[in-house]
Amino acid sequence: MQHESAVEPLSPLAELVDEFLAARATRKPSAHTLMAYKRDLFLVLQQALPAPQSPADLSPRVLRSAFARFAADRAPASVARAWSSWNAFFTFLVTEGVVAGNPMSAVDKPRMVAHSPKPLRGEDTPEELLRVVSRADERQRDPWPERDVLVVALALCAGLRLSELLGLRVGSVSGRDGERRVEVAGKGGRPRVVPIDGGLDAAVGRYVESRRVRFGRVSKSDPLLVDRHGAPLLRGGLQYLVRSCFRRAGIGDRVPRGAQLHALRHTFATRLAEDGANASEIMRLLGHASLATSQNYIEVTAEQQRAAIQSNRTNRVLRELA
């Protein structure tokens, strides 16, 4: 497999990539998303022969050959993501008047098999997980159950993705009593607001108070989740924390292979469906763009979303812990 170092292309294309990324940054995507765009663009450029000097050199034939080489030893999902990155790049170039048209329609995109949900297995597994995590484990070097409960609860009871958790600020949780909500910077820079139940709100309060005791003053502009040294929690640290919670609860065999944090998000959606939420409510709460590619986006009221959240059985154990 070719070493995946993002070698800078010649200046004209490099400058256009930088302009594209700057334009995307105004949508407030995560740093991870911007890096993925840049990596996808440069890695495919490395496969283009002859080496392109300008966008005019990226003909459909050159792009097809480059993508064929790029796809040789990569998973379909990686190829599809790179295709989407290039499609967005050329859309930007067309809008800016740099090129006359988008050649990506001539480059085949892998057909993606729809993935089935991967919730935690076992009827009471989510509740068991929360109860175990809420107790300090003296085997840990520096137990922080308030923080661990909040991480698990935000995925189980608000359906947040990993990148969304990392993007939260202390002030992201707001609203009057009975109307509390978490403001999320969703996938693709799409913001959404998720109503939260009283149990999850109490978990936020316990965590913030425990953080004040550990590190002092907490500002609304501070990252919500921090590590045991008070530094913002990073992707690897969050993934390790979730695996640690599963291990302490002894539920590793009930976590679908490769799911980890996403298993908690899938559990949230599955529980909502089981408790009577309709497809449009689930779509809005999870931050999906549409019900299906052939269907229009369906609006639902904030009251309907809040009712769906309150019917989620997993919130009950958080109310008990409060």
Disulfide bonds with the S-S distance in Angstrom:
none
